[in-house]
Amino acid sequence: MSRETGTTKADMITRTDVDDAARRTAGLTRLTPVLQADAFPAEVWFKCEFMQHTGTFKARGALNRILASKERGELDSTAGVVVASGGNAGLANAYAAAQLGVPATVFVPAAAPAVKVRKLEAIGATVVQGGAEYAEAYQAAVEHAQRAGAVYCHAYDQPEIAAGAGTVGTELLEQIAGVDTVLVAVGGGGLMAGIAAAVEGRAQVVGVEPRNAPTLHAALAAGEPVDVAVSGVAADSLGARRIGDIGFAVAVRTGVESVLVSDDDIIAARSLLWNDYRLVVEHGAAAAFAALTSGGFVPKAGERVAVILCGANTDPATL
């Protein structure tokens, strides 16, 4: 077992876990809308999860993790929660903690942009900066959790985090009848794992990854999670160096396929979302759509395809 994340390689989540997450977080998350896309021979829908609290799906998992910890009696209302992330996971966990009335401590590298630090502090988090890289912030966060008795919230590789993210899939099936395929971007694999568990036996999940950060693709080829080099336009949100144990286990169990897209494909898809639909998303979210626009994924005749647009924490001036 990993002391840091509370996971083992045998860990899996199922639809039951996702249903439990939906029950816990009911009324705390937004039911994000769906929008039908035109200009495709197949029936294509966007799940607009970028409209979720803090701008990404991650608020779902953060809320579920904290509430589940409280149910088990693990949450110390004084120590609260701790996370290592100056990005989407940090914002989501800080938001969730504030909504549930517990403190949040967020560890970020010393070089974290001031704008991100200000956002975290504005939500109410205590921000601790130190170390040159994320790995150092991560280690400091784990040590703080053990020392202070705080609940550690991993960015993606914890059962409650992934199951909470999976409520996106539960909603999707209720909003669109007969979905055949779900395209979802993959970084650490928490969102992919949650959705794959939620739709298991009812729809196929295709994981879409940047060629410059192919965590799932490399793991499927190797038969286990492996480290990959990470770079490219989507590295800020899809920049995990390896797929999580939960993500890999669920992908193998449910038969998740991997499609790779280039940086140029992602940039073009993101521009198209703005130009044709007036949707502003981050590069990581546009990666899922890029599978369609690049021809990396070609729907069959009559296939109903849902594209998860998972985040919008981006600079609109770059569109």
Residue, then its C-alpha position, 0 to 999 in steps of 0.5 A: m500500500s502507498r502510505e501517501t495516497g492510500t492506494t494499492k495496485a489492486d485498488m479499483i473503483t466501481r459504479t457503486d463507489v460513484d453512486d456513493a459519491a453522487r449521494r454524498t455530494a448531492g447539492l454541492t456540485r453543479l449539474t453541468p449542461v450538455l450541448q450538441a455539436d454540429a458539423f459532424p456526421a455522427e451525433v456528438w455532444f459536449k459535456c460542459e464540465f468546465m462550468q463546474h465550481t473552480g472551473t474543472f471537474k476536480a471539485r467533485g472529487a475533492l468534496n467526495r474525499i473530504l466528506a468520505s473522510k468525515e463519515r469514517g471519522e478521519l477528519d480533524s476539523t482543526a487540522g483539515v485537509v492538505v494537498a500539493s498543487g498550485g493548479n486545478a487540484g489545489l483550487a478544488n480542494a481549497y474550495a471544497a474545504a471552505q464549503l465544508g467549513v474545514p481548513a485547507t493547507v496547499f503546498v506549492p513550489a517556491a516558483a508557483p505563479a503569484v496569481k495562483v497563490r492569490k487565488l488559493e488565498a482568496i478561497g481561504a487556503t493557507v499556502v506554503q511555498g517551498g522547494a524548486e519542484y512539485a515533488e518537493a512540495y508533494q513530500a512536504a505536504v505528505e509530511h504535514a499530513q502525517r504530523a498534523g493529522a490532516v487528511y491528504c487529498h491526492a490530485y487524482d490517485q485516491p478512490e474517493i477522488a476518482a469516484g467523485a470525478g466519475t459523477v460526471g459520467t453518471e450525469l452524462l448518462e442521465q442527460i443523453a440517452g444511448v451514449d455509445t462512446v465517451l472521449v475524455a482527456v487523460g493525465g493522471g487518470g482520475l477522471m478517466a477512471g471515474i467515468a469508466a466505472a460510472v458507464e461500465g457496461r453501458a458505454q465505451v471510454v476512449g482516453v485521449e492523451p497528448r503525444n508529449a504526455p502519454t501516460l495511459h498509452a505507455a502503461l498499456a504498452a508496458g502492462e503497468p504504470v511507467d514514467v513518461a517524459v512530459s511537455g507540451v501545451a497541455a502539460d499544466s493540466l495533463g502533466a502527470r508523469r505516470i498514470g495512477d494505479i487506480g486509473f490503470a486498473v480501471a482502464v484495463r478492467t473496462g477496456v479503455e482505449s488510448v488515442l494520441v493527439s499532437d500539440d497542433d491538434i490540441i491548439a486547433a481543437r481549442s480554437l475551433l471550440w471558441n470560434d464555432y461554439r464560443l466555448v473557452v476551455e484549457h488545452g487539456a480539455a481541448a485534447a478530448f475534442a482533438a481526437l475527433t477533429s484530428g481524425g484520431f478517433v472516427p465514429k461509426a455511422g450512427e454512433r453517439v459520442a460525448v466529449i468531456l470538456c473538463g476544464a476552463n482555467t486558461d487565459p482567453a487572450t491566448l485564443 
